[in-house]
């Protein structure tokens, strides 16, 4: 029994620290990735919301106000060109 106890490998505290170091680094990296992912998601969400809030009214104004004016202008030009002697 005593021979078995003596043959058991007991790692030194330095070896334990070297083995434990990568395990301690992994959760830290995962935490930073998780935080970075949340921050990027928040920034991207704000960007999308602002883009929609600004873009949709601009598109509506272009569709209902500017487009009819442009069409009327082109019709006037077309009519004038059709009636010209040249």
N, C-alpha and C positions, 0 to 999 in steps of 0.2 A: 504494500500500500504506500509506503513511504517513497519507493522508487517511482511510482506513478506520479506522485505529487511533485517530485523534483523534476520530472521530465515535462511537466506542463509548461507551456510557453507563457511567460508573463511579459507583455510588451512594456517597454519603458515609457515614462510619461511623455518624452519627446516624440516617440513614434505615435502615441495616441493623439497628440496635438496635431501632428502632420496629417493623420487620417481624418481627424475631425474638422480640419480647416476647410476642405472643399465642401463639406456638408454645411458649414456655417455660411459659406459664400453663396450657395445655391438659393436659399430662401431670400437672401438680399437681392439677388438678380431678379428673381421672380417678383418680388415686391416692387422693384423699380419698373419692371415691364408692365405690371398691373397698373401702377400709378400713371405711367406714361400713356398707356392705352386709354385710361379714363380721361386724362387731360386732353388728348388728341380727339377723343370722341366728343367731349364738350365743346372744343373749339370748332370742330367740323359741324356739329349740330347748330351752333350759333351762326356759322357762315351760311348754312343752308337756309335757316329761318330768315336771316336778313336778306339773302338773295331773293327768296320768294316774296318777302314783304315789299321789297323795292322793285323787283322785276315784273311782278304781275300788274301793278298799277301802270307802269310804263308801257307794258304791252297793251293794256286796255286803252290808254290814251292814243297810242299809235294806231290801234285798230279802229277806234271809233271817231277820232278827230283828224288825224293826219292822213290816213289812207283815203278817206273820201275827198279831202282837199286835193291830194295828188291826182286822184282819178279825174276830178273835175278839171284840173289844170291840163292834164293830158288830152281830155276830150276837147277842151277849148282849142288847144294847139292843133289837134287832128282836124277839127272843123275848119279852122283858119287855113290850114294847108290844103284842104280839099277845095275850098272856095278860091284859092289864089290862082291867078292865070298861069303861073309857071309850072 
